Amino acid sequence: MQITKHIHAIKIPFQIAIAPGIKVNRFVYMYLIYGKKIYLIDSGVATSENMIFDYIRKTGRNPEDISQIILTHSHPDHIGAAHEVQSANGCAVSAHHGEKSWIEDVELQYRERPVPGFHSLVGGSVMIDNILEDGDIIDLDGIRLEVFHTPGHSRGSISLLLPEDGALFTGDAIPIAKDLPIYDDVLASVRSIKK
């Protein structure tokens, strides 16, 4: 659905198998920024590329217009379809250096942070083309996107401010009320929320 002049959101439902025959329903949002090109903020879980490409076509654009995927962090529900999206059109992938190893080697992530259903959520590793740091400005063909390093949920979590549309994309840097918060570092998370 279109949120602002440039921002479109896609809610991606998925399930996590936590035990044999027991699945938990979850969802994640990923965002598209429409300008001359299309920019993805996160990619959802594996196979989300189908929903992303269908949505883009329904809005009169082409999936080949995707210029860049910007990953807020490396967890499976945010990077799951990045490999397939990047493979489909050769777009660039950007993320913070603190997330690079887990994005470029999803098996390393699985060994260091084994979560239920991991391999059903992640379509594969993807190489990072652009390393993002706190204070960076990403020029999306005239649309300005500001990068804030907001660790806590993960060590390299970033949030992205799109001043023109008055929007802040936080990935999972801000816990959802009544949901189970996940912290890599709870004190860093508090500092990031204050930031």
PLY file of the C-alpha trace (Angstrom):
ply
format ascii 1.0
element vertex 195
property float x
property float y
property float z
element edge 194
property int vertex1
property int vertex2
end_header
0.00 0.00 0.00
1.17 3.52 -0.68
2.01 5.40 2.53
3.40 8.73 1.25
4.41 10.26 -2.06
7.48 8.00 -2.24
6.89 5.19 0.28
5.04 1.94 -0.30
4.75 -0.80 2.35
4.26 -4.51 1.92
3.21 -6.62 4.89
4.70 -10.09 4.54
3.13 -12.88 6.60
5.21 -15.94 7.44
5.34 -18.83 9.87
8.08 -20.10 12.14
8.09 -23.81 12.99
9.01 -23.91 16.68
8.40 -27.65 17.19
7.13 -30.55 15.07
3.61 -29.62 14.02
3.69 -26.28 15.85
3.99 -23.06 13.85
3.80 -19.46 14.99
2.30 -16.84 12.69
4.47 -13.75 12.27
4.74 -10.85 9.84
7.30 -8.30 8.75
7.05 -5.11 6.74
9.38 -4.21 3.93
9.28 -0.86 2.19
9.78 0.42 -1.33
10.85 3.99 -2.03
9.67 5.10 -5.45
11.67 7.70 -7.31
13.28 7.49 -10.74
14.36 4.05 -9.54
12.96 1.83 -6.80
14.79 1.23 -3.52
13.92 -1.58 -1.12
14.29 -1.24 2.61
14.64 -4.85 3.77
13.42 -7.80 1.73
11.22 -9.92 3.97
11.60 -13.70 4.19
12.54 -16.19 1.48
10.09 -16.17 -1.45
8.95 -12.60 -0.59
10.42 -11.55 -3.92
7.22 -12.83 -5.53
5.06 -10.44 -3.47
7.54 -7.60 -4.05
7.66 -8.08 -7.83
3.87 -8.52 -8.09
3.29 -5.33 -6.09
5.73 -3.36 -8.24
3.99 -4.55 -11.42
0.55 -3.66 -10.00
1.78 -0.09 -9.44
2.83 0.22 -13.08
6.55 -0.20 -12.51
8.98 -3.02 -13.33
11.02 -5.13 -10.89
14.04 -4.24 -13.05
13.64 -0.67 -11.68
14.98 -1.85 -8.30
18.32 -0.10 -7.93
19.28 -0.96 -4.36
18.31 -3.06 -1.35
19.09 -1.36 1.96
19.10 -3.85 4.84
18.37 -2.49 8.32
19.92 -5.58 9.89
20.81 -9.20 9.16
18.00 -11.19 10.77
16.23 -13.75 8.55
12.91 -11.91 8.25
14.71 -8.82 6.91
17.24 -10.42 4.52
15.36 -13.55 3.44
14.59 -12.53 -0.16
17.63 -10.29 -0.75
19.52 -13.01 -2.63
16.65 -13.64 -5.05
15.88 -9.95 -5.61
19.56 -9.18 -6.23
19.93 -12.22 -8.50
16.89 -11.18 -10.55
18.17 -7.74 -11.50
21.72 -7.18 -10.24
20.79 -4.35 -7.89
23.25 -3.14 -5.25
22.94 -4.24 -1.61
23.77 -1.92 1.30
24.09 -2.55 5.04
26.13 -1.58 8.12
29.53 -3.28 8.52
28.31 -4.84 11.80
25.86 -6.97 9.79
28.12 -7.80 6.83
29.40 -11.21 7.97
25.90 -12.60 8.66
24.46 -11.27 5.39
27.34 -12.51 3.27
27.44 -15.90 5.02
24.01 -16.96 6.25
25.41 -20.31 7.43
27.70 -18.39 9.81
24.64 -16.57 11.11
22.84 -19.88 11.60
25.78 -21.35 13.53
26.12 -18.27 15.75
22.37 -17.58 16.15
20.35 -20.71 15.39
16.69 -19.74 15.25
13.80 -22.11 14.52
13.03 -22.44 10.82
16.09 -20.41 9.81
16.63 -22.14 6.46
12.99 -21.75 5.46
13.24 -18.00 6.12
16.48 -17.17 4.26
16.93 -17.68 0.53
20.71 -17.42 0.62
23.70 -15.22 1.22
24.17 -11.96 -0.65
27.28 -9.79 -1.01
27.23 -6.25 0.36
28.16 -3.61 -2.21
27.91 -0.52 0.01
28.85 -0.27 3.69
26.66 2.22 5.56
27.78 4.15 8.64
26.13 6.48 11.12
25.66 9.89 9.52
25.83 8.70 5.92
23.49 10.31 3.43
22.20 8.06 0.65
21.15 9.92 -2.48
18.24 8.07 -4.06
18.21 10.07 -7.29
17.47 13.31 -5.45
15.63 11.77 -2.51
17.73 12.07 0.64
17.94 9.14 3.07
19.88 9.63 6.32
21.54 6.68 8.10
21.54 6.30 11.89
23.43 3.46 13.56
20.92 2.12 16.11
22.48 -0.98 17.70
20.79 -3.04 20.36
18.51 -5.37 18.44
21.66 -6.34 16.56
25.14 -4.82 16.60
24.83 -3.23 13.17
21.16 -2.25 13.13
20.48 0.97 11.28
17.50 3.28 11.06
16.82 5.41 8.00
15.26 8.87 7.93
13.48 10.12 4.82
12.95 13.79 5.77
11.05 14.69 2.59
8.26 12.28 3.56
8.65 12.61 7.35
9.38 8.90 7.75
11.79 6.92 9.93
12.43 3.26 9.10
13.67 1.50 12.22
13.81 -2.17 11.23
13.44 -3.79 14.65
15.36 -1.12 16.58
12.17 -0.11 18.41
10.41 -3.01 20.18
6.71 -3.52 19.42
4.39 -3.24 22.40
3.24 -6.64 23.74
5.71 -8.47 21.51
8.75 -10.40 22.68
11.69 -8.00 22.40
14.94 -9.41 21.01
18.16 -7.75 22.08
21.77 -8.25 21.17
22.56 -5.56 23.78
19.71 -4.13 25.86
21.65 -1.03 27.01
22.65 -0.21 23.44
18.98 -0.61 22.51
17.95 1.94 25.14
20.56 4.41 23.83
19.36 3.85 20.25
15.73 4.46 21.20
16.74 7.71 22.91
18.74 8.69 19.81
0 1
1 2
2 3
3 4
4 5
5 6
6 7
7 8
8 9
9 10
10 11
11 12
12 13
13 14
14 15
15 16
16 17
17 18
18 19
19 20
20 21
21 22
22 23
23 24
24 25
25 26
26 27
27 28
28 29
29 30
30 31
31 32
32 33
33 34
34 35
35 36
36 37
37 38
38 39
39 40
40 41
41 42
42 43
43 44
44 45
45 46
46 47
47 48
48 49
49 50
50 51
51 52
52 53
53 54
54 55
55 56
56 57
57 58
58 59
59 60
60 61
61 62
62 63
63 64
64 65
65 66
66 67
67 68
68 69
69 70
70 71
71 72
72 73
73 74
74 75
75 76
76 77
77 78
78 79
79 80
80 81
81 82
82 83
83 84
84 85
85 86
86 87
87 88
88 89
89 90
90 91
91 92
92 93
93 94
94 95
95 96
96 97
97 98
98 99
99 100
100 101
101 102
102 103
103 104
104 105
105 106
106 107
107 108
108 109
109 110
110 111
111 112
112 113
113 114
114 115
115 116
116 117
117 118
118 119
119 120
120 121
121 122
122 123
123 124
124 125
125 126
126 127
127 128
128 129
129 130
130 131
131 132
132 133
133 134
134 135
135 136
136 137
137 138
138 139
139 140
140 141
141 142
142 143
143 144
144 145
145 146
146 147
147 148
148 149
149 150
150 151
151 152
152 153
153 154
154 155
155 156
156 157
157 158
158 159
159 160
160 161
161 162
162 163
163 164
164 165
165 166
166 167
167 168
168 169
169 170
170 171
171 172
172 173
173 174
174 175
175 176
176 177
177 178
178 179
179 180
180 181
181 182
182 183
183 184
184 185
185 186
186 187
187 188
188 189
189 190
190 191
191 192
192 193
193 194
